[in-house]
């Protein structure tokens, strides 16, 4: 591919970026009245874990997710 990625690496990069965006900017889905603050923190923890797992699996370099 012209972007320097293999198709598999590019697919991982897209999903990794998407998860990062949801983690950082997911305020709209966190407004759900059924989610407590504890629920939101657990969702964010799982998003961070998924992000780290995919980064490791893809062997891509990326910045770690940080709490806002």
C-alpha positions as CSV (number, residue, x, y, z in Angstrom):
1,X,0.0,0.0,0.0
2,X,1.2,3.5,-0.7
3,X,0.7,4.6,2.9
4,X,3.5,2.2,4.1
5,X,1.1,-0.2,5.9
6,X,0.2,-3.7,5.0
7,X,-3.6,-4.0,4.8
8,X,-3.7,-5.7,8.2
9,X,-1.6,-3.0,9.8
10,X,-3.8,-0.3,8.2
11,X,-7.0,-2.0,9.5
12,X,-5.4,-2.1,13.0
13,X,-4.4,1.5,12.8
14,X,-7.9,2.6,11.8
15,X,-9.5,0.7,14.7
16,X,-6.8,1.9,17.2
17,X,-7.5,5.5,16.2
18,X,-11.2,5.0,16.4
19,X,-11.0,3.5,19.9
20,X,-8.7,6.4,21.0
21,X,-11.3,8.9,19.7
22,X,-14.1,7.3,21.6
23,X,-12.0,7.2,24.7
24,X,-11.0,10.9,24.4
25,X,-14.2,12.4,22.9
26,X,-16.9,10.0,24.0
27,X,-18.8,12.6,26.0
28,X,-21.9,12.1,23.8
29,X,-22.4,8.4,24.7
30,X,-21.5,9.1,28.3
31,X,-24.6,11.3,28.7
32,X,-26.7,8.2,28.7
33,X,-28.9,8.4,31.9
34,X,-28.3,4.7,32.6
35,X,-24.6,5.1,33.0
36,X,-23.2,5.9,36.5
37,X,-19.8,7.5,36.9
38,X,-18.5,4.0,37.9
39,X,-20.0,2.6,34.7
40,X,-18.3,5.3,32.6
41,X,-14.9,4.6,34.3
42,X,-15.3,0.9,33.6
43,X,-16.1,1.5,30.0
44,X,-13.1,3.7,29.6
45,X,-10.9,1.1,31.3
46,X,-12.0,-1.5,28.8
47,X,-11.5,0.9,25.9
48,X,-8.0,1.5,27.1
49,X,-7.3,-2.2,27.5
50,X,-8.6,-2.9,24.0
51,X,-6.4,-0.1,22.6
52,X,-3.3,-1.4,24.3
53,X,-4.0,-5.0,23.2
54,X,-4.5,-4.0,19.5
55,X,-1.4,-1.8,19.6
56,X,0.7,-4.7,20.9
57,X,-0.8,-7.2,18.5
58,X,-0.2,-4.9,15.5
59,X,3.2,-4.0,16.7
60,X,2.5,-0.4,15.9
61,X,4.0,2.6,17.7
62,X,1.4,4.9,19.1
63,X,0.9,7.2,22.1
64,X,-0.8,5.6,25.1
65,X,-4.3,6.8,26.0
66,X,-4.4,9.3,28.9
67,X,-7.2,10.5,31.0
68,X,-8.4,14.0,30.2
